[in-house]
């Protein structure tokens, strides 16, 4: 059985329950750096951490609900290509559009 993993709400990758608190501030800093380099029309507002309330009085979280909310948040960061409709992170969309051909 795999150890429990938490999905980052910014990048959508899985991290261990201990390392997600280290990863998220670094990921957000990287997100800001990359977002600032994008053309103005592709810049996005800062992703907000999903609010998931504890399910027990002891303060435990429902990991599945937390991961689902984080995955949805990460997917909202994707931008569709005007030509083919596939979704990409904004910095990857620029690279994709250089080779995308209309059908």
Helices and strands as residue ranges (DSSP letters): E 5-7, E 14-16, H 20-37, G 40-42, H 63-75, E 79-80, E 87-88, H 90-99
